[in-house]
Amino acid sequence: MAQKISKNLAKARALVEPRPYTLIDAVPLLQKAKYAKFDETVDITLRLGVDPRHADQMVRGTVVLPHGLGKTKIVAVIASGEKIKDAEAAGAEFFGGEELVEKIQKEGWTAFDALIATPDMMRSVGRLGKVLGPKGLMPNPKTGTVTNDVASAVKEIKAGKVEFRTDKTALVHVPVGKLSFESQKLIDNAMTVITSVMKAKPSAAKGKYIKGITISSTMGPGVQLDSSVSDLAGKA
C-alpha cells in the first residue's frame, strides 16, 4: 500500500522537476518549498560507486564547513593532566579522565555531540565501544578525535567540523546547515562537502565514483543535483 503524503509535502514536491539541478538553483528551490514550522537542517546525500564491504573502498573523512552548521556542538574531552585544562580553555562543555569514562560506561551517558580523547586514554575509552559505537561517537584518529592537540580539535568541531563516511549501501549523508541560512552559505558548505568526498576517493574504487547527489531538508523534498562537479555550482 502506497504511503499517504501530506498536502504540504505534495505541494513542495510539485515544485521540483524530475531533472538534475545546479546547486545555485537547488538551494533557493528548497527554501521556497519550505512548509515546516521549525528551522530545518539541510543535508547532502551522495551515492558512491564503491563497495563498503571492502575496507579499502570505505570513504571516510572530516571537513570544516566554511559557514558552520547553525548550531554549536556540545563537546566532551577525555584526557589527563594539563590536557584537561586545555579542553576547558578551548570551550569543551565536559572534560575529565577516568571519572568521565566511568560515567559513560555505568550510566550510558552521552549528552554530547562529539567526544575527543588523548591517545594515552584510549585504553580506557576502548571499553566504551558498546555505548559510543552505535551513536557514532567513538573517538578515531582518522577523524582527528584521538589527538594530543585537544585545543585545536575542540575549536574545529565548534567551528563546524563534520564527519562523513559511507554506510552499508554506499551512501554518504552530511548536514550542510540550516534552511534559514543565506543561499550562498548553503551552496558554499555543500560544495565544500562534495569536494572533500571527491578528494577522499579510494584508489581501489573503479568505474564512476559519484553516481548521484541529492540535497534535501528535514521535511522537504529531495532535489537531484548534477553530479558533474563542473556543472554543479552553476554560475556561482
BELLIN-V720563 format. One record per residue. N is the residue number from 1. RES is the residue in three letters. OMEGA is omega in whole degrees, -180 to 180 (NA if undefined). BURIAL is I if it has 16 or more other ideal C-beta (glycine too) atoms within 10 Angstrom, else O. D_FIRST is the distance of its C-alpha to the first C-alpha in Angstrom with 2 decimals. Layout:
{{N RES OMEGA BURIAL D_FIRST} {N RES OMEGA BURIAL D_FIRST}}
//
This chain:
{{1 MET -178 O 0.00} {2 ALA 180 O 3.79} {3 GLN -180 O 6.40} {4 LYS 179 O 8.97} {5 ILE -177 O 12.33} {6 SER 178 O 15.71} {7 LYS -180 O 18.15} {8 ASN -180 O 20.55} {9 LEU 178 O 18.41} {10 ALA 178 O 17.47} {11 LYS -179 O 21.24} {12 ALA 180 I 22.16} {13 ARG -179 O 19.97} {14 ALA 179 O 21.53} {15 LEU -174 O 24.89} {16 VAL 177 I 24.17} {17 GLU -179 O 24.84} {18 PRO -180 O 23.27} {19 ARG 177 O 26.65} {20 PRO 177 I 28.75} {21 TYR 167 I 30.72} {22 THR 178 I 33.96} {23 LEU -176 I 34.10} {24 ILE 175 O 36.51} {25 ASP -174 O 33.91} {26 ALA -176 I 30.77} {27 VAL 177 I 32.16} {28 PRO 178 O 33.22} {29 LEU 176 I 29.89} {30 LEU -179 I 28.08} {31 GLN 178 I 30.66} {32 LYS -176 O 30.20} {33 ALA -176 I 26.42} {34 LYS 174 I 27.07} {35 TYR -180 O 25.78} {36 ALA -176 O 25.77} {37 LYS 178 O 28.84} {38 PHE -179 O 29.92} {39 ASP -174 O 31.41} {40 GLU 173 I 28.59} {41 THR 176 I 29.30} {42 VAL -178 I 29.10} {43 ASP 169 I 28.06} {44 ILE 175 I 28.78} {45 THR 179 O 26.65} {46 LEU 175 I 28.40} {47 ARG -171 I 27.00} {48 LEU 177 I 30.08} {49 GLY 178 O 31.34} {50 VAL 175 I 32.51} {51 ASP -174 O 31.79} {52 PRO 177 I 31.75} {53 ARG 179 O 32.50} {54 HIS -177 O 36.02} {55 ALA -177 O 38.14} {56 ASP 176 O 39.98} {57 GLN 176 I 36.81} {58 MET 177 I 35.68} {59 VAL -176 I 35.81} {60 ARG 177 O 37.05} {61 GLY 177 I 39.31} {62 THR 179 I 40.04} {63 VAL 176 I 40.80} {64 VAL -180 O 42.40} {65 LEU -176 I 40.67} {66 PRO -178 O 43.42} {67 HIS 177 I 42.10} {68 GLY -176 I 40.62} {69 LEU -179 I 37.26} {70 GLY 173 I 38.13} {71 LYS -180 O 38.55} {72 THR 180 O 41.14} {73 LYS 175 I 40.03} {74 ILE -173 O 41.52} {75 VAL 173 I 43.59} {76 ALA -180 I 45.08} {77 VAL 174 I 47.93} {78 ILE -174 I 49.31} {79 ALA 178 I 52.82} {80 SER 174 O 56.43} {81 GLY -176 O 59.74} {82 GLU -178 O 60.11} {83 LYS 177 I 56.57} {84 ILE 177 I 55.32} {85 LYS 177 O 57.53} {86 ASP -179 I 56.23} {87 ALA 180 I 52.65} {88 GLU -179 I 53.71} {89 ALA -178 O 55.70} {90 ALA 176 I 52.81} {91 GLY 177 O 50.54} {92 ALA -180 I 48.45} {93 GLU -179 I 47.19} {94 PHE -180 I 47.67} {95 PHE -180 I 50.29} {96 GLY -178 I 52.13} {97 GLY -176 I 52.78} {98 GLU -179 O 52.31} {99 GLU 178 O 51.57} {100 LEU 177 I 48.41} {101 VAL -179 I 47.36} {102 GLU -180 O 47.90} {103 LYS 179 I 45.94} {104 ILE -175 I 42.87} {105 GLN -174 I 43.35} {106 LYS -175 O 44.11} {107 GLU -176 O 42.00} {108 GLY -175 O 39.06} {109 TRP 178 O 40.11} {110 THR -178 I 38.32} {111 ALA -180 O 39.00} {112 PHE -179 I 39.46} {113 ASP -179 I 37.61} {114 ALA 179 I 39.97} {115 LEU 178 I 42.52} {116 ILE 177 I 45.69} {117 ALA 174 I 48.10} {118 THR -176 I 51.54} {119 PRO -177 O 52.10} {120 ASP 180 O 54.54} {121 MET -174 I 51.87} {122 MET 176 O 49.22} {123 ARG 178 O 50.55} {124 SER -178 I 49.58} {125 VAL 179 I 46.38} {126 GLY -180 O 45.27} {127 ARG -173 O 44.80} {128 LEU -176 I 42.00} {129 GLY -177 O 39.47} {130 LYS -180 O 37.19} {131 VAL -173 I 37.05} {132 LEU -175 I 37.14} {133 GLY -178 O 35.32} {134 PRO -180 O 31.72} {135 LYS 180 O 32.30} {136 GLY -175 O 33.84} {137 LEU -178 I 37.15} {138 MET 178 I 39.47} {139 PRO -176 I 42.49} {140 ASN 180 I 42.91} {141 PRO -177 O 45.93} {142 LYS -180 O 43.74} {143 THR 175 I 42.25} {144 GLY -179 I 45.63} {145 THR 166 I 44.87} {146 VAL -172 I 47.50} {147 THR 172 I 50.71} {148 ASN 179 O 54.21} {149 ASP -175 O 53.87} {150 VAL -176 I 51.97} {151 ALA -180 I 52.93} {152 SER -179 O 51.52} {153 ALA 179 I 48.25} {154 VAL -177 I 47.77} {155 LYS 179 I 48.69} {156 GLU -180 I 46.32} {157 ILE 179 I 43.32} {158 LYS -178 I 44.40} {159 ALA 179 O 44.77} {160 GLY 177 I 41.13} {161 LYS 178 I 41.01} {162 VAL 179 I 37.52} {163 GLU 173 I 36.57} {164 PHE 176 I 34.22} {165 ARG 179 I 33.09} {166 THR 172 I 30.60} {167 ASP -176 O 27.76} {168 LYS -178 O 26.66} {169 THR 178 O 24.55} {170 ALA 175 I 27.61} {171 LEU 173 O 26.38} {172 VAL 178 I 28.86} {173 HIS -180 O 27.81} {174 VAL 174 I 30.75} {175 PRO -178 I 31.21} {176 VAL 177 I 33.64} {177 GLY -179 I 34.38} {178 LYS -177 I 33.29} {179 LEU -180 I 31.94} {180 SER 178 O 35.18} {181 PHE 168 I 37.32} {182 GLU -177 O 39.26} {183 SER -175 I 37.41} {184 GLN 179 O 40.15} {185 LYS 177 I 39.93} {186 LEU 178 I 36.23} {187 ILE 180 I 37.10} {188 ASP -180 I 40.02} {189 ASN -179 I 38.04} {190 ALA 179 I 35.23} {191 MET 178 I 37.85} {192 THR 179 I 39.67} {193 VAL -177 I 36.63} {194 ILE 180 I 35.81} {195 THR 180 O 39.49} {196 SER 178 I 39.74} {197 VAL 177 I 36.78} {198 MET 180 O 38.40} {199 LYS -178 O 41.72} {200 ALA -179 I 40.15} {201 LYS 179 O 39.18} {202 PRO -180 I 40.20} {203 SER -179 O 42.82} {204 ALA -179 O 40.89} {205 ALA -179 I 37.89} {206 LYS 178 O 38.09} {207 GLY -177 O 36.57} {208 LYS -175 O 34.73} {209 TYR 179 I 34.59} {210 ILE -176 I 32.35} {211 LYS 180 O 29.32} {212 GLY 177 O 27.54} {213 ILE 177 I 27.97} {214 THR 172 I 25.68} {215 ILE -177 I 26.92} {216 SER 172 I 24.78} {217 SER -173 I 25.38} {218 THR -176 O 23.81} {219 MET -172 I 21.61} {220 GLY 180 I 22.08} {221 PRO 173 I 20.70} {222 GLY 179 O 21.80} {223 VAL -180 I 24.68} {224 GLN 179 I 25.54} {225 LEU 174 I 29.25} {226 ASP -176 I 31.82} {227 SER 171 I 32.41} {228 SER -171 O 35.98} {229 VAL 178 O 37.81} {230 SER 179 O 40.66} {231 ASP -169 O 38.35} {232 LEU -175 I 36.20} {233 ALA -179 I 38.57} {234 GLY -179 O 39.28} {235 LYS -179 O 42.62} {236 ALA NA O 42.48}}
//
